[in-house]
Amino acid sequence: MNKRFLCSLSIKYPFILVGLIIALLFNQQAKAQYFGQNKVRYKKLNFKVYKTPHFEIYYYLKNDSLIKRFAQESELWYTLHQQVFRDTFNKPNPIILYANHPDFQQTTAIDGEISVGTGGITEGLKNRVVMPVMETNQTTRHVLGHELVHAFQYHTLLGRDSGNAENIGNLPLWMIEGMAEYLSLGKKDAYTAMWMRDAYLNQDIPTVKALTESYKYFPYRYGEAFWSFLGSTYGDTIIVPFFKNVARFGLDYGIRRTLGYDDKTLSRLWQNSIENTYKPLLKDTLQTPVGRRIIDAKIGGDLTVAPSVSPDGRYLAFLSSKSLFSIDLYLADAQTGRIIKELTSKTSNTHIDEFNFIESAGTWSPDGKKFAFSVFSKGRNRMLVVNVPDGRVVDDVSMGKAEQFSNLTWSPDGKQVAFQGLSEGQSDLYAYNFESKKVTQLTNDKYSDYQPNFSKDGKHLIFASDRATYDTRLSQDITFNLAELDLATGKITNIKVFDGANNLNPQYSSDGTQIYFLSNRDGFRNLYRYTPANGKTEQMTDLFTGICGITEYSPALSLSANNDVVYSYYRAQKYAIYNAKTSEFKPVAVDGAKTNFTAAMLPPLRAVGVDLINNNLNNYLAYSKIPLDSIKAIPYKPKFKLDALGSTGVGIGVSTYGTGLSSGIQGIFSDILGRNQIYAGAAVNGEIYDFGAAVTFINQQGRWNFGLGVSHIPYQFGGYSTVATIFTQPDKTTVPAYEDRLDIIRAFEDKIAAFTSYPLSRINRIEFGTSASYYSYRVDRYSTIYRYDANNNFIGLDSRKRHIPISEYLADPNNQGYNLRSFGVFAFNTAFVGDNAVFGIAAPLKGFRYRFDAQYNLGTYTYFAPTIDVRKYIRLAPVTFAGRFYGYGRFGDSNVGLYPLYVGYPFLIRGYEAQSFYNSRNISKNGFTIDQLSGSRIAVANFEMRLPFTGPEKLAAIKSKFLFTDLNLFFDAGLAWNKGSQIKFQSGPDAIGKAPILDANGNPAIDANGNQQMQTVYNPNQRVPALSAGVSLRVNLFGALILEPYYAIPFNRTDVRKPVFGLAFAQGW
């Protein structure tokens, strides 16, 4: 047995806490250093700063008029929100503004992935508002107002004392986000009203408790409706006191303290208000949409959106969450809804980082053989064109200066597509010509032009636009009218219908004589038809909920050339796609000049008390804007400061081994844009020798990430032995004795490292690094000296603690074989990494991961250390088949002094943990011992069948809100060997002879009959693969730790009763 292996085990699981603290501290960087997807910064942005009375706006856009308008609106929102919160910013609040959503997704101010559906983020450390310019003026205004509510919330609760951060934890998400929605949208919100009518129609109005505890109810919509109810019932002056009371005392007592009754009473009042408001509006309780339901949640998943019917009406392309893990593009039969195939997905198509699915739809070529759509890829939106039905990508196009674009429409001659595009914060219409490969800008003004559609002769575009409403009303709400563009002359004609309503998603009829569109002109979202020749307007549907997508501005309507009308119907918090012929509708003529928004109002209809919020929102532009000369350009300053400070607490312990201290502190520092970050941590766990610290600096300004780290990390392990000694008694006489030695061995790693990485895409990156490390040791020995008298009675003689010099320890033949010579290593490494894995409950369930790493080490030991780690996950719902091959080795002179590698860790192969060998009292019958599992090179192969067992209803076999587990069947194989080892594929090494068994004194052992005992000798140079199979259950403990108990059958072992039980602390590979 190689006793150095024991030392290696101890280093992997040190007693000391410092290593764990540092590992947790650098978790964000650790993810990016082995596996993990990349947050690529495709552009190096040159930020400038405008300062207003209450804000510092960080921007890089060249559209100065837009930036100054944004600054003025920031101050307008400040004025409105300040009246509600009665709070004042003592210093300018930072706003970091990006030109578009693809740029926003690359932000360094916010860690982690920014999803397509994230409109903006306000974080509490620096109270930074981080957001992009949105595709329409209205959504930019709304997101700004929404995020500034969060800025006031943080400022009100935290002020200058971040110690009050725990108060934020008392606030349920619906209160935080719902307040931001209500204060930025107000009581008139046709989209949220549709959700509330749906809740009433389905008798599913949540209680306050259900709203807080269940994930079923979207916090933005339901939260907004609740705050509207509260403000309208008690007056808006109650909003902030209620918010503060809940933050301070929790929801239950906050309700009692503010309102004087409990949450059940509050829930009944809210539910009664919704019922009383919407009951008179419900004319048809059956609510049967026109046409056939072809795609619903059972077929397409909970999120089935952006329908697009082929010109001949045969096929339907749509985006869906059917796979559970991502939004993917599917092809279905437009008449039956049968899904023909998944056209493409982001896990199978490396062209796609994410689909542009929130407020965009694709378009068919006139012959129905191709489909074009917008995706996020390479730091911008790109147009992918795929063949139908095989899904092969035939075109991948970047649209020039329109870095963000959506809602494509294909011309009837097949030569070009038109779309809405965003450039320098300005939303206009563009066209791309497939023959010339050129992008042409069709409109160029401050207005938002949206959802274009080609006329049947290809000479016109019908689209939604705010050009008739932007800056024409005092209200904060910027609505959309219809407009038509003559492509030959560039003339734009506004279509005056339902002025003040949102008229969206216009589509020409099959013969081109009429225009179908969606409108909320009476508070409901229904389908309408407009005839330009005579100005006639007709209502085609009369639905209590509405025709809608994920947001109010999402496409939800598509027409074929054969009079097929495909639309997305919202009901029971889900989306279903219907298909109907135009002849199936029963049009009703309506007055195109009249609107009525009663149904768009959130309950109750009448407000009692101070209606501050809605009055302010209705008079948004009545407040004077700050003059342009008060918007000052100031130099950019990094403003490096502490972001967060954490502590592990302080503990003091006293034992026979002395007094120890346990404490740790971690801090994160960064500049205002998050481009430069410092992670620092220090901890002690035991004596002063057990102090450790690490500091890492990271620069992520450009596409290359650079970093520098310095650390001093102590590890601690132990060794125990009993040796014969001579003890000198107080009278100077000596007696033979025994000494029980407990050696506490400390290993110190002093390291400086530099690293850099270059992300090739979201999935792939290359890494380079270098480091210099010095390893030293300290030994403290706790000795108990004793002897036995003639009657074998124990006599204690002495106990002592002594520091053992390393030279003395190495010279001692009883030092257990540990090599504690100090050594230094210079390392150089490079790696190629890929990762598009999608995680489930406790392990990846779909995609792949790989890492190819090469490291060269110089110094005391010189060796080459390559790593190969390849993992693949194939999802065949409800199970995933996962496979891994892992190999690592040291090639050189490392065998002389470095600890050997061990392949028996449970995160490599299960059933071969070292402790199970030591605890076993049986002798191996086939020569397979723990020595078979250590060497200078290891290789591992694993196969698992994973079943999400308990957890979310849509994913797991058994629904559970608290217990999240994966059930796994596994097969593991591992091999450890050294240079020159003979590898044999069998259960154990070959027997090569017999040898006498020696007793404790090294003499041949004799049995009861006087015969010498013999044992089989096995070839020490042979290595065999260790194999095991079994079942495990990975348990996700609230996202903090993954625990994996397992039962394994270690096929090679004859020293244990099978199966063996083990426990691993690691997420699934």
N, C-alpha and C positions, 0 to 999 in steps of 0.2 A: 504493500500500500504506500502510495506517495503522500506523505503527510503535508506536503505543501498544498495539497488540494484542500485540506481543512481550512487553511488560511485563506484560500481563494473563496471558499464558501462564506467565511466571516466577512470578507470585504464586500461581497455582494449583499449581504444582509447585516450591516454594521449595527452595533448597539447604539452608536452615537446618532443623534438626531440631525446633526448639521447637514449631512449629505442630503437628507430628505427635504430639509428646509430650502436648500439651494436648488434642488431639483424642482420643487414647487414654484420657487421664485422665477425660474427661467422656463416655466412651462410653455409660454408662448413661443420662445425661440426653439425649445426642444422639438416642438411639432414641426417646425420648418427645417430642422437639421436631420431628421431621419426620414419620416414620411410627412404627409400633409400637402394640401393643395396650395397654390401660390396666389398671392394678391399682387398681380403684376402692375407696375407703374410704367406704362408705355410711353409717357411723356414726362419731361422735366418741366414743371410749371413754374413760371416766374411770378410770384405773388406780389401784389402791391396792396396798399392800405388806404382806404378812405375813412376818415373819422367824422362822426356826427355827434351831436350832443350826448347821445346815450349808447352809441355803438362804434365799434371798429370793424370795418368790413374788409375782409381779405379776399382779393379777387385777382384774376389774371385775364379776364375777358377784355377785348379791345373795343367793345361796344360801350363807350363811355356814357352815352345817354341812357342806356338801359341800367347801368350800374347806379347812376345818380337817381333814376326813378326808383330803383330798388331801395336805395338809402332813404329816400323820402317816405316810401311806404313802410319801411322799418320803423321810422319815427311815428307814423300814423298809428301803426299797431301798438307801439309803446304807449301812446296817448290813451288809446281805448283800454288796453289791459291795465294800465296804471290806475284808472278810475275804479276798476273792479278790485284789484289787489291792494290798493292803497299803500303801495310800496314803491320805493325809488331806487334806481340803480346808482350807487355812489361812484362807480367807475364804469367806463364804457364796456359793454358786453360784446365779446367777439362773435362775429358771424363769418364763417368760411364758406364762400360761394363758389360752386363749380359751374362750368359752362353747360354741362349736360350730365345725364345719368351715367353714361360710361365712364366719364372722368370721375364722378362722385364715387363710383364703385372702387376706384383706385386710391381713395383718400388714405393718408397716413394718420389723420387726426383721430380716427376711430379704428380700434383693433378689430380683427375678424372680418368675415365676409359681409358685404352689403348686398342684400337681395334686390331683385328687380322691383319688388313691391315696396321697398323702403323709400319714402318721399323725402325724409330728412331725419336727423338725429340731433338731440340735445343731450350732452353729457354733463354730469354734475361736477366733475373734478375742476374744470376751468370754466364751467357754464358756457361752453362753446356751442353755438348753433352751427351745424354742418349740413348743407343742403345744396342741391343743384338747381339751376334754372329748369323749370318743367316745360313740357311741350305746349302748354297753353298759358296765357296770362292769368286765367282764373286759378289754375292749380298752383302756379307759382305764388300767387297772392295768398291762397288758402294755406299752403304748406308753411309759408313764412309766418302767418298769423298763428298757426297751430304750434309751431316750434317755439315761438316767443312766449306762448302760454307756459310751456315747460320751463323756459328760462325764468319766468316769474315764479313758478312753483319751486324750483330749486332755490332761488334767491330768498323766497319767503321762508322756506323751511330750514335752509342751511345758514343763510346769511354769511357771517364770517367764521362760523363754527361748524367744521365738518364733523364734529362729534355728534351732531344731531342727525347724522345720516340714517341711523336706525329708525327714525320717525318715518322716513320714506317707505321703509319696509312694511309699515302698518297700512299703507294705502293700497287697496286692490287696483289692478291695472285698469279696470273699467272706469274708476274714478279719475285716474291720472289722464288717460287718453280721452275719455268722454268729455272731461272739462275742456281739454284743448280743442276738441271738435266743436263743442257748443259755443265757446267764446270766439271761435273763428268763423263759424257758419251760422249760428243762431237758430232760431225756432223754425224758420222756413227752410226745410231741407227735404225735397221730394224723394231723394234716394234713401235717407234714413227712415223717412215716413213709410216708404214701401216695405222696409224690413219690419217695422212695427205693425203695419197692417197684416203682414204675413204671420207675425206672432199671434195676433188676434184671431186671424182666420183659422189657424191651426191649434188654437187654444194652448199656446206654448209661451205665455208671457212669464218670464222668469221672476222668481223672488230675488230679493237683494242677496240672500244667502247663495242661491243657485248661480246668480251672476258672478259672485265672488269665487265660488268653489269649482264651478264647472267650466270646462274648455268649450262647451257647446255654443256659448253665446259670444259673438264677436264683440270685444270690449269697446271698440270705437263707436259702432252703431248703437248698441244698447246703452253704453255709457253716455253718449250724447243725448239720447232720448230721456235718460233718467235725470240728467242735469237740467234739461229743458223743463221737465215736470217740476223739479224742485224750485227752479227760479221762477217759473210761472205761478206756482202755488204759494210760495212764501216771499217772493220778491228776490231780485238778484243780490240784495245785500246779505243774504244768508249763505251764499255760495262759499265765500272764503272762510268765514267762521266754521262752517261745517267741514270744510277741507282740513283746516288746522286741527280741529278737534279729533277727527279720525286719525290724522297723522300722529297726534300726541297720545291718544287714549285707545286707539283701535276702533274698528268699525262699530261693534255693538254699543260700547259706551259712548262713542262719538255721536251716534244717532240719538241716544237718550239725552246726552248733555245738550245737544243742539235743538232737538225737536220735542223732547219730553215724552217720547214713546219708543217702543222697541222696533226692531227690524221687520217683524211680521206685520205690524200695523202699517209701517211705511210701504211695505210690499203690496198690501191690499189697496192702499190709496193709489199707488202707481198703476196697478192693474185695473182698478175701476176707472181711472182717468183714460187709459187707452181704450177700454171697452166702450165707454160713453162717447168717446170722440169718433170712433170708427164704425160702431154698430149702425148708425143712420146712413152711412155711406155704402154699406154692403147691399147691393141689389140682387146679386145672384150667388147663393151659397154653394152652388155646384162648381162654379168657376172652371168651365171646360174650355180650354184653348182651342182655337181653330186648327184643324189638321191632325196629323198623326204624330204621336210622340215616338221619335225614332232613336234618340239617345237619352238615357237617364243615368242616375247615379249607379244603378246596378250594372250598366254596361260600360259607362265611361268614367266612373268614379265621382267623388263629391264635387270636383271642379271640372266642368265640361264647358268650354268657352270658345269664343272666336270662331263660330261656324262659317265655312265658306263652301258654297255649293258649286260644282263644276258647271260650265256653260250648258251642257246637254242635260243637266239635272240627274246624272247617274251616280255621281260620287259626291261625298262630303269629306272635306278635310277639317279637322278641329283639333284644338289643344286640350289635353286632359291630364289629370293626376291619377289616371288609372293604375299606373305602376307604383303608386304610393310615395315613391322617393323623389320624383321630379315631374315637371311638366313636359310632356312629350307630344309629338305630332302624329296623329292617327288618320287613317283612311278608312272610310266606311261606305257602305251602300246607302245612298241618299233616300232610298225608298223604304228599306227594311231596317236600317240602323245596324246591320251586321258589320262588325269591324273586320275589315279585310286584312289589314296589317298595320304595324307601327311603321310609319314612313321614316322617321328618324328620331333620335333622342340624344341628349347631351352625353350620355355614358357610352353610346356606340359611335358617335360622330365627333371626331376631334376638331371639327370646324366650329363647334357650338360650345360656348361657355354657358349660355342660358338663352332660352327663347324669350323674345320680346312679347310676352303674353298678356300683360296687364291691360294695355289700351291699344292693341294692335291686332290685325288679322292679315292673313295672306291672300294671294290672288291666283287664279287659274289662267293659263294661257288660253287663247280663243279656241284652240283645238282640243283642250282638255287633257293634253299629254304631259304638261309640266305644271308645277306649282311653285310659286315664289313667296318667300316670307322673310321677315326681319329677325335677326338673332344678335346677341351680344357676343362679340369675338374680337380678340386682338385689340382690346381697348376702345372699341367703337361698335356701332351697329353695322352689320353687313347684310347684304341680300344673298340668301342661298336659293338656288333654283334646283329642284329635284325632279327626276323623271317619275312619272306615275304609271304603273304602281310599284316599281321596284325600289324607289327611294334613292337612287343613285344621284349624287350631287353632280350637276353638269355646269353650274356657274356659281362663283363666289365673288361678289362684287362689293367694293367699297364705294360709297356715294360721295366722294370728294369732300367738300367742306361741310356737307351735312353729316356730321359725325353721329348724330342720333336721328333716326327716322322710323316711321311706322305707317301702317295702313296703306299697303300697296294696292294699286289697281292696274290691270293689264289692258293696253289699248286693243281695240277690235282687230287691227291689222297685225298684231303680234310683235310690232317693232319696238315698243317702248313700254315702260311702266311709269306711272306717276305716284307720288307719295308726299306725305308731309315730312318736312325735315327741319332740324334745329341746328342753326349755325350762329355762333357768337350770341347765344341766348335769344335769337329771333326765329320764330316759327313761320315757315313759308312753304309753298308748294314747289316741288321739283319734278323733273322727268329724267329718266335714264334711257338712252337709246342703245339697244343691243348691237346694232350694226356699227355705229361710230364709237361706242364705248364712252360717250360723253354724258355728263350731267348738266342739265339746263335748269336754271332757276326761273320759275314761272311767276312768282309774286315776290315782292320785296318791300315790306312795310312793317310797322309795329304790331299789326293785328295777328291773331292766331288763326291760321287756316288749317282745317282738320278734316280727316276722313274723306278724301277725294274719291270720285267714281267717274269712269269714262262714260260718255254718251255712246249710243250704239253706232253712231257714224264716226266716232273718234274725234269730233271737232270741239267738244265741250267737256268741261269737268264740273260736276256738281259737288259741293262740299259744304261743311259747316264752318261758320266763321263768326268772330266777335266784332267784325268791322262796323257793324251797325249798332253795337251796344257798348264797346269799350270807351270809357270816359264820357259816356252820354248820360249816365245816371249816377246818383249819389251813393247808391248801395254798393257794398263790397262785392256783391254777386255779379259776375260778368257772364252773361248768358250768350248762347249761340243761336244765330239765325242761319238760314240757308243762303247760299250764294252760288252763282254760276260763272265760270270763266270761259270766255271765247279764246281758244288756243291760237287762233290766227291773228286776232287783233290785240289780245291781252286785256280786253274789256271785262270788268267784273260787274255783274248785275246782282244786286241784293234782292232776295225774294222775301217780301214782307208777309210773313205768316206767323201767327202766335207770338207776337212781339213780347219779350220778357220771359218766354219759356226757353228751355233748352231743347233745340231741334237738332237732332244728331243722326249720324249713320245714314245719310241720303243715298238712295240707289235708283238708277233709271229702270223703268219697267222694260219688259222684253221688247216692246215695239218702240221704246224711246220717247213715248208721248207723255208719260207721267213720271212722277217722282214719289217713291216710297221713302218714308223717314220715320224716326221715333221722336216722340215729343211728350213732355210732362205738362202740357198746357192746362190741364185741369187737376194737376197734382198726381195723377196716375201716369204710369209710363206705358203708352200704347202705340200701336202702329197707325200711321196716317198716310193718305195719298193726296198728292197735289197735282193738278193739271195746269201747266203753264199757259195753255192756249186760252182758257177761260177763267183761270184763277180759282177754280173750284177746289175746295178742301174737303176730304172725307175721312171719317174715323173708321178704321178697319177692324179694330179689336176693342173690347171693353173689359179689361182685366183689373181685378181688385189689387193684385200685387203689381206685376208689370213685366215687360220685355226688357231684359237688362243683362249686362255682363258683370265682371268682378267689380267694376266701379261704374259710376254714372256715365263715364266717357268711354267705356269699353265697347267695341263693336259687338252687336248682338243681332244683326240682320244681314241676309245675303239673298240675292235673287239670281235665278238662272235665266238663260235665254228662252226657256220653255215654260215660263210663267210659274216656276217653282219659287215659293217664298219660304225660306228657312230662317227660323228665329230662335233665340234663347229665352226661355221662360223661367222666371224665378218663383219658386214655391217651396215652402218648408225648409228654408235655408240651403236649398240646392238648386242647381241649374239643369234644365232639361231642354233638349233641342227638338223642335217641332218642324214638320214639313207640310206645307199646304199649297194647293193651287190658288192662283189669284181669284178664280171663280168660286172658291169655297167661302170666301169672306163675304160678309153682308155690310157693305159700306153705308155709312150714315153721313149725310152732308152736315157740316158744321161751319160756323162762322170763323173764318181765319183771323179775324181781328179781335176775338174775345179769348180771354184767359180767366181762370179761376183757380187759385192755389189753396183752397181750403184743405183739400186732402194732402197737400204738401206740408201742412203745419204739424209740428210735433205736439202731442197732447200735454196739457189741455189747451183748447183753442184760445181761451182768454187768459191773459196774464193778470195776476193780482199783485199789488204792491209796485215796487220800483222795477220797471222794465228797462234797466240801464243798457244791458247788453244788446238787445234787439234794436233799441232806438239808436244806439251808436253804430251798429252794423248797417242799418238802413240809411245812415247819414255819414257813411265812411268818408266820402270825398268832400263832405261839407267842412271837415276839419282842415285848417290851413296846412299846407305843406311847408316844410322848412325851406328857406331860400337856398338856391344852389350854391351861393357863396359861403354857406355854413357847412358845406361838405368839403372838408380839407384833406388834401393828400399829405400823408405823413410817412416818414421812412419806416420800412419794415424792420422790426426788432424781434428776435427769436423768443424773448420772454421765457427763458428757461426757468422752470420752477417744479416744485414737488407736486406730483399728481396724487400719490396715495402713500400712506404709511401704515404698515401693519405690524402686529406683534404677536408672538406665540405665547405671551405671558411670562411669568417668572415663577420658578419653583426651586426650593431648597431641600436637599435630602441629606440625612446623616445615617451612616451604616458602619459596619466593621471595617469597610474599605475607605472610610474617610467621609468628608463633607463635600457635597457637590452642588453645583448651581446649574439650572436649566432655564435658558431664555433665548429669545431670538427676535430680530427686527428686520423688516424688509421695506424698501422704499423704491418708488418709481418716479423718475424725473423725465420731463420731456419739454420740447419747445412748443410754441403755440400751434404749429402745424403738425406736430408729431413726427417730424422728419428725423430728429435726433433724440434718442432715448437712452437713459441710463437706468439699469436695473442693479440695485445694490442690496446685499443682505449680509447679516452677521448673526452668529449664534454660538452659544456655548452649552454643552451638556455634560457636566461633570466637573473636572478640575480645569485650571487655567490652560492646561495643555490641550483641552478639548475645544478650544476656540477656533471657529472657522469663519471665513468671510469670502465674498466674491463680489466683483464689480464687473459689469459688462456694458460696453457702449455700442450702440447700433446706429448707423446712419442709413436711412432709407429714402434719401431725397430723389434718387434716380432709379433706373431699372436695376442697376447693381445694388445689392445690399452689402454693406461693409460692417464689420464688427471687431471689437478688441475686448478681451476679457483677461482679468487677473484674479487669481483665487488662491486661497490657502485652505485646504480641506483636510480635516483629521478623520481618520477611520479607526475603529477600535475592534479588536478581536481578542480572544483569549486562548490560552493553552494550559492544560492541567497535567501534572505528572507526579509520581512518587519516586523518590530516589533514596538510596542508602547514604548516610552521612555520619560524621563523627561530631558529637556535640560536646562542647566545653562547658562544664558546670561551673557554678559560682566559686567552688573551691579549687578551680583550675584543673580538676580531673576531667578526663574524657570518657565518654561512653558511646557505644554504637547506637545509632538512632535512625529514624526515618524522617524524611522531609516531604510533606505535601506542598507542592508548589502550584500556585495559581498565578500565571504570568498574564498581566494585562499589557497587551502589545498595541502600541499606537503607531499607525502608519500616517505620515504626513505627505500630502501632495501639494507642492507649490508649483503653480502653473501660470504661464502667460500664453495667450492664444490669439491669433488673428484669423478671421474667416471672411469669406465673401461668397455670394451666390448670384447667379444670373437666371431668372425665370424665362424659359423659352416660351411658355404659355401657362395657362392656369394649371395644366397637368404636369408639365415637364420642367426641370431645371438642372443646371450644373452647379456644383459646389467646389470650392477650393479652400483649403485651410492649412495653417501651420501652427505649431505649438512647441513650447519648450517646457518640460516638466522635470522636477527633481523630487525624488522619493527618499524619505528618511524615516527612521524608526526610533522609538523609545520603549523600554521595557521596565515596568514596575512589578516587582515580585512580592506576593503575599505568601508568607511561609508559615506553616504549622509544623513544629518539630515534636516528635513523640517517640516513645519506645514501649516495649512490652516487657513485663517482669517474668520471672520464672514460671508464674502461673498464667501467663498469657493475658495479664491485666494491662489495660491501656494506661500509660502514664504520660501526661502532657508535660512538655519541657519548656516550650517557648513559642511565641508567635511574633512575627515581625513583618515590617514592610521595608523594602529596600529598592532603590533604583539600581538597575543592572546595566553597567556600560555595555554597549553593543559588542565591543571587542571581547569582553568576558563572556557574553552570551554565546557568541560564535565559537569560542574556544571550548565551551562546555559540551561534552559528548551527549549530555542528556537534554539538549535543547529542542527535542522533538523534530529536528530536521528542518526547521524554518530558516530560510536564508534571508537575513535582515540587513544585508549590506546595502548601503545607500547607492542609488544609481540615478542617472539622468538620461532623458530621452528627448531627442528632437524629432518631431513628426511632421510629415508633409502628406496631405491627402487630397484626393479629388473624387468626385462622385457624380453619377448621373441618376436622377431620381424621377420617377413617374408615379402619379397617384390620381385616380379619378374615382376612388371607392366611395360608396354611399353607405353610411352607417345605419344600423338598426338599433336595437336596444342595448346590446353590449359588445357588438362586433360588426365588422363590415358585412353587408348582405349583397352587394352588387358592385361590379366594376373590377378594377385591378390595381395592384401596387407593385412597384419594383424599385430596387436600389442596387446599383453596381458601384462599388467603392474600392478604391485602391489607396493604401496608406504605406508610406515608407518611413521607417524609424532608424535614426542614427543615435550614436552616443554609447553608453555602456553596453547596450545590446543593439545589434543591427539586424533588422529583419524586414521583410515585405509582408504586408497583411491585407489580402484582398477579401472583400465581402460580396456575396451574391445573395440577394433576397428577392424572390419572385412570388407573388401571390395573385390568385385569380378567384373571383366570386361569381358564380353563375346562379341566377335567381330563377327558380321554377316554382312559383308560388304554390303552397305557402312555405316551401323550404328553400334553402340556399346550399349549393354544393361549393365548398371552399377547399382550395388546395394551396400548399406552400412548399417551396424548396428554399432552404437556407444553408449557406456554407460560409465558413470563416476559417482562416488559417494564418499561422505565422511561419514564414519561410526564411530561415536564417539561423543565427546563433541564440535565439530566444530561449531555447530549451535549458540553457545553463542556469539561469537565475529567475526567470519569470514564472509566475504560477501557471500551472496548466489550465487549459480550457476545460469546462465541464459541460457535458451534453445532457445531464440528467435533471436540469431545472425543469419544473412543471410547465413553464412557458415555452419550452422546447419539446420535450417528450414527457408524458405523464406515466407515473408508476415506478420511477427510478430516482426518487428524491434521496439525497445522501443520508438524511436522518433515518430513513427506513432501513438502510443497510446497517447503520450502527445499532439501531434498536433490535434488529433481528438476532436471535440466539442460535439460529441454524447455520450450518455450513453449506455453501453451495456445492451441489452434486455434479455440476457440469463445467466448473471452472469460471463461470461468469460472476465476477465480483465487481466492486465499485471501481477498481482500477481500469476496467474495460471502458469506463465512461469519461476518462480524462485523457488529454493529449494536447498536441500543439495545433491540431486541425480538427474541425468538426463539420459534419453535414447532417442536415435534418430534412425529412420529408413528412408532411402532415396532410391528412384528408379529414374533412368534417362535413357532416350533414347537419345544418343548423335550422332549428325551428324556433321562431319567436314564440315563446310559450305563454307567458303572462305579461300583460301590458295594454297598450292602446288597442281599441276594439278592431280597427281596420287592419292591424298588423299581426297581433298576437292571437294564438289559438284560444286563450282564455282571457276575457276582459278583466283588467284590474287597474285601479287608479293609483295603487301604492306599490305593488310588487311587480318589478320589471325584470324578466328573466328570459334567457335563451336556453333551450334544451338541445344538447349536442350529442351525436354519435361520432366517435373519432377513431382514427387509426394513426399512430405515430411511429416513426422510424428514425433512429439517430445513430450516428457512428462517430467515434472519436479515435484518432490515431496519431502516430508520430512519423517522422521521416524514417523510412526503412521498415515500417510495420507491414506485416502480411495480413491482408484483409480476406476473410473467409465468410461466405454467406451460409452460416449455420448458427445453431443456438448457443454454442460456446466454443472456446478454443480447444485445440487438439490436446489429448493427454499424451505426455512424452515420457512418463515413467513414474516411479514411486520414490518417496523420501520419508525418513523417520519424522515422527511428530515430536517436537521438543516441548519440555515443560517450562515453567516460569523461570527456572534457573539455567535454561539453555541445554539441558541434558535430555537424551532420548527418553520418551515416555514409555512406561511399561504397563501392560494391562494386568488384570487380576491373576491371570495364569502365568505371568512372568514373561509374556511375549512382547517383543518390541512393536509399538504401534506405528503403522505406516499410513501415509496419505498420498493421494494421486497428485502428481505434478503436471501442470498445464503449461503450454507454450506461452511464455510471457510476451513474445513478439507478435502474437496473433491478435487481431481485433475483429469482432463480429458486430453486425448491426443489432441494436437494441430495438425490439418491437413491442408495441402495446396497443390495445384497443379497449374501448369502454364507453362510458356515458358520463357527461358532465352537465352541470347547470350553472351558467354564468348569471350572477345576480348584480344588477346595477343599483348600488346603494345611493339613490338620490343624486346621481351624477358625480359624487365625490370619490367613489371607490367601486371597483368591480371585483367581486369575489367569485371564485370558481371552485366549488367542491366537486370532486370527481371520484368515480370508481373505475379503476383500470386493471386490465389483465396484462401484467408484464411477462410476455411469453418466454423471455430468456431466463427469468429468475426461478431458482429452485430453493431459495432460502426463505421464502415467505409463503403464507397461505393466500391464495388468490380468490377474488380480486382484492386489490389494496385500495385503501381510501387515502385521498390526498387533498390538499388545498392550495390553490394558486391565487395570487393577488395581481392580476393583470387583465387588461381588456383583451378580447379575442383578437388574434392576429388577423 
